[in-house]
Amino acid sequence: MHISFTKHNPEISQSCKAVTEYLEKENSSREKEFENFMDEFQSHKLSEFDKQIEKQNLFFTTDEIDDEKYLDQNTATDLIDENFSSRAKESESKFFILNISPSKEELEHLNQIIDLEIKSNGFNQKEIDILNQTVKGEQQLELIKNDLMHQCLREYAKEVMKEYADNFNRDVYSNPDQLPNRREEVQINSETKNELERLGINRKDPEYAQKFQMIRKQKAAEIGKDLSVRKMTDKDLVWVAKVEEQRTYKANDKWVSDNRKINREIKLLESEKGNNSVKIEELKSQLHKDRTTGEIVREGLKKGGQQYHIHVIVSRYDNCPNARYKGSISPLANHRNSKIAGKSAQVGFNRDQFFKKVELSFDQKFRYDRTRSYQKFNEQKKIRTGKKAHIENLGKAFSSAITKPIKNELYRNSGLYELQKLNLNSTISKELGFRVPLSIPKTPLEIAVKTIKAVITKISDVSKGY
C-alpha cells in the first residue's frame, strides 16, 4: 500500500475547486459506458441501480449514523473551503491531498473477495460462463465487479481516515457550543496564571502544563463555560474522497523522459544521410513499453492493468464550529513531543507509524496475508544504508538466501488461505465485518438472468436447426 501526501499551494488559490474539478474527469466516460449498456433494457426499473452506479461519480466522506454520505463536486468544494480557523494565515496550506494506491497484489486480493461476493449472491460458475459468451454479459459482470471494487475502496478509505485522526493523538473540545468568547478566554487565562503564581508554581515546573489546564477548566466552569477535551477521532475531521480507475503517464515520468530522448535520437538518425537502419532499430528496441498493453510509453497514455486508487482531500483544521478554537493538523509536520499553548501534547504526525497502521488495517479488514510490508521494506532499507551492524546484515542475507524460495512458494497465493475460511452461504461482506455490506443491485441480476435466458434460447434454436 502506497500513500503519499501533497500540500495545497496557497499561492495558486485559496480554494480546493481545481482539485475537485480534476477528480470529476472520469465521470463522463463512466456515465457513457453505463448508458450504452442499458440501452437495450429500457423496460426495467433501474432507479436503484442508477443510484448505486451514480455513487461512483460522487465524493464520499465520513459516514452518518445510519447511512453513507455522498456529496456532489460543489458541495465537496464548499465543505473544505468553508472550514477554516480565524487564526488561519493566507500563506499556509488550507488542505492536504492523500493519494492511496493499493499494490497489484492487494488489488488482486480484492478481486478474489469480489468473486466470492458475486458467488455468494447466486452467480455460480455456470452463470458466469454463459454471461461471458456475449458482449452484454461480459459488460454486465464488469459493471458489477467494478462497482464492488469501488465499494471496497470506499470502505478502506474510511479506515485510513480513522488511522489518520488517531495518529495525531490530539484532543478536541468536548462541548464546542459552550466555549468562552475572546473576552472570557482572556479573563480565564489571566485568573489561571494568577492562581498558579499564588500556589508558587512556575513554568519550569514539569507539571505546569497539566496544572494550567486543570485550573483553566475550573475557572471556565465558574462562569458556565466548558473547556473539557476528548481524544480526536475521524468524526472530527473534514474530508472528502473519490475513487479513480485510471492513470496516465505524466510528462515528468522517467519512462516518458527516456522515450522522448530516444525518439529525438531516432529522428536525428532518420534525417541524416547514410544507412542508419540498424542503429534506429536498436534504439526502437530500447523504448519503454507499458507492461500490460505493450504500447510505447508517451505522455498522456493510459496505464494498463487495474489502476484503482483513492484521492482524499482533508482540511487542515478540525470541524469545531467555533472558528477560534479549530485545531490545526498537518500530516507533513514532523512528529515530536512538545507543548502547544500550555498543553502537553504531541505535535506533528508520525508517518512511519501511520503507514504501518493503514497496512495492518487493510490486512485485518480484508483478511490479507501480507508478505511485503512497509515495516519490512524499512528494515531492509536500513540494512542497505548501513544503519544496522554489518554482521547482522550478513546474517539476514544468509538466512534470506536459504528461506526465500520456501517463502515464495508458501505465499504465492497471498491471502488465499484466509479467504478460503469465508462462508459462501452468507454474503462475504458480512463475513468480513463491513459496517455497510457490499451490495449487488437486484436489477442487474434480473438483467443477467435475461441475458442468460437469451443465450440459452439461441443455443436451443441452433440445436433444432433454426
Secondary structure, 3 states (H helix, E strand, C coil): CEEEEEECCCCCCCCCHHHHHHCCCCHHHHHHHHHHHHHHHCCCCCHHHHHHHHHHHCEECCCCCCCCCEECHHHHHHHHHCCCCCCCCCCCCCEEEEEEECCHHHHHHHHHHHHHHHHHCCCCHHHHHHHCCCHHHHHHHHHHHHHHHHHHHHHHHHHHHHHHHHHHCCEEECCHHHCCCHHHHHHHHHHHHHHHHHCCCCCCCCCHHHHHHHHHHHHHHHCCCCCCEEECCHHHCCEEEEEECCCECCCCCHHHHHHHHHHHHHHHHHHCCCCCHHHHHHHHHCCCECCCCCCECCCCCECCCCCCEEEEEEECECCCCCHHHCCECCCCCECEEEEECCEEEEECECHHHHHHHHHHHHHHHHCCCCCCCHHHHHHHHHHHCCCCCHHHHHHHHHHHHHHHHHHHHHCCCCCHHHHCCCCCCCCHHHHHCCCCCCCCCHHHHHHHHHHHHHHHHHHHHHHHCC
